[in-house]
């Protein structure tokens, strides 16, 4: 089978497409023929080994050989002790810290964070949900209280996580202000944003005492700057905490009215991930969220895909197609 093989950290060119052995199926494993995965800034960080802390998950000296942790595909074989799935089931979810999703086949323990894919989702859409919606949901569902009186600002609103964050926040009843560039204003309005701040013309951090929640999904702002735009009891959420936010969370957050919070969504336990996948599936089936897809790349174009994501201008999700 074909797979992305990455044996050292660096630029996109460190990745090679190679023929490798199809994985062995153990008694409790399912063999998944992968249809789609995603290429995200997280994948690029893991490829670069930067920030260095990312190497705690991928290897201190060299990365896991086959990257990728988002899967969407069809079960082709099952181990003799498997009870959750059967051959032919369409599934999506996460590989866990073993990675290996950027390949044509993956063997996974049946108890990993994998669930049945509903017919309402395409494989590409399911992959987008498994990555970006699964990243946004815990922040908004478990770590803040949102109702119709909540005003939330989403920084990086036109990206993969941001587009789902808008829709999920609206599902909970919030009034949403989206921060994006001029070319994406209509798109974020179409998926639910009530107001838009064009970062090329306006700085949201100057909107003093305006927001109950600021969710920086791209780590391009900072707590020290954003806190002035928060109301007195406001909360700053970020997927990529800066040093100031970390210090605040560790030492000052309990003493201050304004809070900073970070959620390591990838490290959450499997039952939590499965619960969230099921929750998002229901939202999708009910038409309350939809996947915004920017571009799709085939496996042979993996270098082009990483190069594109590295530029940081994707509108929604970038999909890696593994079954052409």
C-alpha positions in Angstrom: 0.0 0.0 0.0 1.0 3.6 -0.4 1.8 5.8 2.6 3.4 9.0 3.6 6.7 8.2 5.3 8.5 10.9 7.3 11.8 9.9 9.0 13.1 13.3 10.0 11.8 16.8 10.9 11.8 19.7 8.5 10.2 21.3 5.4 7.4 19.5 3.4 10.1 17.8 1.3 11.0 15.5 4.2 7.9 13.5 3.4 8.0 10.7 0.8 5.4 8.5 -0.7 6.4 4.9 -0.4 5.1 1.4 -0.8 4.8 -0.2 2.7 3.3 -3.4 4.0 -0.4 -3.4 4.7 -0.9 -3.6 8.5 -1.5 -6.8 10.2 -5.0 -7.2 11.7 -4.9 -8.5 15.3 -7.8 -10.1 17.2 -9.3 -6.8 18.4 -8.4 -4.7 15.4 -10.3 -3.4 12.4 -8.6 -2.8 9.1 -9.8 0.5 7.6 -9.4 1.4 3.9 -8.9 5.1 4.4 -10.9 7.4 2.0 -10.1 10.8 3.5 -8.0 12.5 6.1 -7.0 16.1 6.8 -3.9 18.3 6.6 -3.9 20.8 9.4 -1.5 23.2 11.1 -1.1 20.5 13.7 0.1 18.1 11.0 2.6 20.7 9.8 3.8 21.3 13.4 4.4 17.6 13.9 6.2 17.4 10.6 8.5 20.3 11.6 8.9 19.2 15.2 8.2 22.8 16.1 7.2 23.8 18.7 9.6 21.4 20.3 6.9 20.2 22.8 5.1 18.6 19.9 7.9 16.0 19.8 6.6 14.6 23.0 3.9 13.0 20.9 5.8 12.2 17.7 9.4 11.4 18.9 12.2 13.5 20.3 14.7 12.8 17.5 12.6 11.7 14.6 8.9 11.6 13.8 6.6 8.6 13.7 7.1 7.2 10.2 3.5 7.5 9.0 1.8 10.7 10.1 -1.8 11.7 10.4 -4.4 11.0 13.1 -7.7 11.7 11.3 -9.5 8.8 9.5 -12.6 8.5 7.4 -13.1 5.3 5.5 -14.5 1.8 5.2 -13.8 -1.3 7.3 -12.3 -4.0 5.1 -11.5 -6.6 7.7 -12.1 -7.3 11.4 -10.2 -9.4 14.0 -12.0 -12.4 15.4 -12.8 -10.7 18.7 -14.2 -7.5 17.2 -17.8 -6.8 18.3 -18.3 -3.0 17.6 -17.9 -3.1 13.8 -18.4 -5.3 10.8 -16.9 -5.4 7.3 -18.4 -2.7 5.1 -19.1 -0.2 7.9 -18.3 3.4 7.0 -16.5 5.0 9.9 -14.6 8.1 11.0 -12.6 9.4 13.9 -9.1 9.4 15.4 -6.1 7.0 15.3 -4.8 8.1 18.7 -1.2 8.7 19.4 0.0 5.9 17.1 -0.9 8.1 14.0 -0.6 6.4 10.6 -3.7 7.9 9.0 -1.9 9.2 5.9 -1.8 5.8 4.3 -4.2 3.8 2.2 -4.9 1.4 5.1 -4.8 1.5 8.8 -5.2 -1.2 11.5 -6.8 0.2 14.6 -8.0 -1.3 17.9 -11.8 -1.3 17.8 -12.0 0.6 21.0 -10.2 3.7 19.6 -12.2 6.9 19.0 -13.9 5.6 15.9 -17.7 5.7 15.2 -20.0 4.9 12.3 -20.2 7.6 9.7 -23.8 8.7 8.9 -25.0 8.7 5.4 -25.5 12.5 5.6 -21.8 13.0 5.6 -19.4 12.4 2.8 -16.0 11.0 3.7 -14.4 14.4 3.2 -16.9 16.1 5.4 -16.5 13.4 8.1 -12.7 13.9 8.1 -13.3 17.7 8.6 -15.6 17.0 11.6 -13.2 14.6 13.2 -10.4 17.2 13.1 -11.7 20.7 13.4 -15.2 20.3 14.9 -13.7 17.9 17.5 -11.2 20.6 18.4 -13.7 23.4 18.7 -16.4 21.5 20.6 -14.7 20.8 24.0 -13.8 24.5 24.4 -17.3 25.7 23.8 -19.3 22.8 25.4 -17.3 21.9 28.5 -15.2 24.9 29.5 -17.5 27.9 29.2 -21.2 28.6 29.7 -22.9 29.9 26.6 -26.5 31.1 26.2 -28.4 33.7 24.3 -26.8 36.5 26.2 -23.3 35.4 25.5 -21.2 37.5 23.0 -18.3 35.5 21.7 -15.5 36.6 19.4 -13.7 34.0 17.3 -10.3 35.0 16.0 -9.3 33.0 13.0 -12.9 32.4 12.1 -12.5 31.5 8.4 -10.1 28.6 9.1 -10.8 24.9 9.7 -11.5 25.2 13.5 -13.0 28.7 13.2 -15.7 27.8 10.8 -17.0 25.0 13.1 -16.5 27.3 16.2 -18.9 29.8 14.6 -21.6 27.1 14.0 -21.2 25.4 17.4 -21.4 28.8 19.2 -24.6 29.6 17.3 -26.0 26.2 18.2 -25.6 27.1 21.8 -27.3 30.4 21.2 -24.4 32.9 21.3 -24.0 36.1 19.4 -20.9 35.6 17.3 -18.4 38.2 16.1 -16.0 36.7 13.6 -12.4 38.0 12.9 -11.2 37.3 9.4 -9.8 39.0 6.3 -11.9 40.9 3.7 -12.2 38.0 1.3 -13.9 35.8 3.8 -16.5 38.1 5.3 -19.4 36.8 3.3 -18.4 33.2 4.0 -18.4 33.6 7.8 -21.7 35.5 7.6 -23.2 32.6 5.6 -22.4 30.1 8.3 -23.8 32.2 11.1 -21.5 35.1 12.2 -23.6 38.0 13.4 -20.8 40.6 13.2 -17.4 40.6 11.4 -14.2 42.3 12.3 -11.9 42.7 9.3 -8.5 42.3 10.8 -6.9 44.2 7.8 -8.9 47.3 8.8 -9.6 46.9 12.5 -8.0 45.5 15.7 -10.5 43.6 17.8 -8.4 44.0 20.9 -9.3 47.7 20.9 -13.0 46.9 21.4 -12.8 47.4 25.1 -15.0 45.4 27.5 -17.0 44.0 24.6 -17.0 40.2 24.7 -17.9 37.5 27.2 -15.6 35.0 25.5 -12.7 35.4 23.1 -11.8 32.1 21.3 -8.5 32.4 19.5 -8.5 29.3 17.3 -5.2 30.1 15.5 -3.0 31.5 18.3 -2.4 34.7 16.4 -3.3 37.0 19.3 -2.3 36.8 22.9 -4.0 36.9 26.3 -2.1 40.0 27.3 -3.6 41.9 24.4 -7.0 40.3 24.2 -7.9 40.7 27.8 -8.8 44.3 27.4 -11.6 43.3 25.0 -13.1 41.0 27.5 -15.9 41.9 29.9 -15.2 41.8 33.6 -16.0 38.1 34.0 -14.8 37.2 30.5 -12.9 34.1 29.4 -10.0 33.9 26.9 -9.8 30.5 25.1 -6.9 29.5 22.9 -5.8 26.4 21.0 -2.2 27.7 21.1 -1.4 29.4 24.4 1.3 32.1 24.5 3.6 32.4 27.4 1.5 35.1 29.0 -1.6 32.9 28.9 0.2 29.9 30.4 1.5 32.0 33.3 -2.0 33.4 33.8 -3.6 30.0 33.8 -1.0 28.6 36.2 -0.7 31.4 38.7 -3.2 34.2 38.3 -6.4 32.8 36.8 -8.0 31.9 40.1 -7.4 35.4 41.5 -8.6 37.4 38.5 -12.1 37.9 37.3 -11.0 37.4 33.7 -9.8 33.8 32.9 -7.6 32.1 30.3 -8.2 28.5 29.4 -6.5 26.0 27.1 -7.8 22.5 26.2 -5.4 19.8 24.9 -8.2 18.2 22.9 -6.0 15.5 21.3 -5.1 14.2 24.8 -8.7 13.7 25.9 -9.7 10.1 26.8 -11.3 7.9 24.2 -14.8 7.8 25.8 -14.9 11.6 25.8 -13.9 11.7 22.1 -16.5 9.1 21.2 -19.1 11.1 23.1 -18.2 14.2 21.1 -18.1 12.4 17.8 -21.7 11.2 18.4 -22.7 14.7 19.6 -21.4 16.3 16.4 -22.9 13.6 14.3 -26.4 14.5 15.6 -25.7 18.2 14.9 -24.6 17.4 11.4 -27.7 15.2 10.7 -29.9 18.0 12.0 -28.3 20.5 9.7 -26.9 22.6 12.5 -23.3 22.3 11.4 -21.6 21.7 8.0 -18.0 21.2 6.9 -16.4 24.1 5.1 -13.8 22.6 2.7 -11.2 24.7 1.0 -9.1 22.4 -1.1 -8.5 18.7 -1.5 -5.2 17.0 -2.4 -4.4 13.5 -3.5 -1.8 11.4 -1.6 0.9 12.0 -4.3 0.5 15.7 -3.7 1.3 15.6 0.0 4.1 18.1 -0.3 1.9 20.6 -2.1 -0.8 20.1 0.6 1.7 20.8 3.5 3.1 23.8 1.6 -0.4 25.2 1.2 -1.3 24.8 4.8 2.0 26.2 6.0 1.0 29.5 4.3 -1.8 29.9 6.9 -4.5 31.2 4.5 -6.8 28.2 4.1 -10.6 28.8 4.1 -12.0 26.0 6.1 -10.5 22.5 6.0 -7.9 21.0 3.7 -8.6 17.4 2.8 -6.2 14.6 1.9 -7.8 12.1 -0.4 -6.3 8.6 0.0 -8.7 6.5 -2.2 -8.6 7.9 -5.8 
